[in-house]
Amino acid sequence: MRARGVHLEYSFQPDGQHGADVHNPLFELLSAVREHGSIQHAAKALGASYRHVWGQLKHWEAVLGEPLVSWTQGQPARLTPFAQRMVWAEARARARLAPHIEALRVELERVLSEALDGTQQVLTLYASHDLALPLLRERAGAESRLHVELRFAGSVDALRALAEGRCVVAGFHVPRLAGGSKLFETQMKPLLKPGLHKLIACATRRQGLIVARGNPHRIGSVRDLAREGVRFVNRQGGSGTRLLTDQLLQLERIAPESIAGYGDGAEDSHLAVAAAVASGAADAGIGIEAAAQRYGLPFVPLAEEDYFLVCLRDALDQPPVVKLREVLASDTWRRTVQALPGYGGERAGEVLSLTQALPWWKFRVRKRRGTPR
């Protein structure tokens, strides 16, 4: 195939965009053919004529120098192996870049908003990757005229950004594990101080194993990740999900090096993990249930998590944080998160102390002196 340059562009539209979707007519066309199995049905799904879709396929074949669709008489149209590789490679690249694309879009929206109306308040939020947070940003903008400058980072990196003053609020998650969460304590406790920081409940969510369609390896627990032939896709170091993975392996006394792919290239979002599994590049990864459902993949629950936002105690009464808390405490937000697979929002908006919500601080209780006999 001849080399071809890639050009990116963006536009301003009357309505807002959800998430970090980047539209491309070639991949929308190929995805429609793959999903519907014929050019005629693909054309109908795209709202275009058969002639238009046929012409576009021929156009892109000429541009790329490779055939994209093959079929025989009486058989449904199929993407060529080349086209299939293109679709999955683009899907994985899109999933990997989603947090960065979202950050760029948010920054551009902020620039436009400031140019049009300088009265909108801005709140910088560094947070562990989560599918609910872009929805929170949208709700805050629509309901409270609060622009949330959302930047995704690992949980530990987000807490470090708060400690260094690079954000007002940080987002991180902690699992509810019967065997404890020592690794989370080791990594996060030094960055959180009782009395100095306050937590704001945001959501609960379910983490587990995202496995290939049909689960051919019959993966049902983290122990199965060490089976011969199972390929694992990991999350990046410093992420809460990587800490969860390591914690679960420790509890099961599984050596990380016994898992194929554990130390290879890591993904930096739940959607990227799900895309890697869906594309066949891996057989399993650990991520949230909503990401598994986004790609139509089986999900094996492993742990319930609390997703918290945290800020300095003195920041709780600052107008942007007050607005954020009001959005979180609303019935609209609870309905929003409960519509996501594996999510809940029963305590959203509540302000909590570190010692109340996290199991890492245990203070000795002074014993009362007994009455002398």
Secondary structure, DSSP 8 states (H G I E B T S, - for coil): -------------SS---TT----HHHHHHHHHHHHSSHHHHHHHHT--HHHHHHHHHHHHHHHTS--EE--TTS--EE-HHHHHHHHHHHHHHHHHHHHHHHHHHHHHHHHHHHH-TT-EEEEEEE---SSHHHHHHHHHHHH-EEEEEEE--HHHHHHHHHTTS-SEEEEEEE--TT--HHHHHHHGGG--BTTEEEEEEEEEEEEEEE-TT-TT---SGGGGGSTT-BEE-B-TTSHHHHHHHHHHHHTT--GGGSBTTTS--BSSHHHHHHHHHTTS-SEEEEEHHHHHHTT--EEEEEEEEEEEEEEGGGTTSHHHHHHHHHHTSHHHHHHHHTSTT-B-TTTT-EE-HHHH-TT-------------
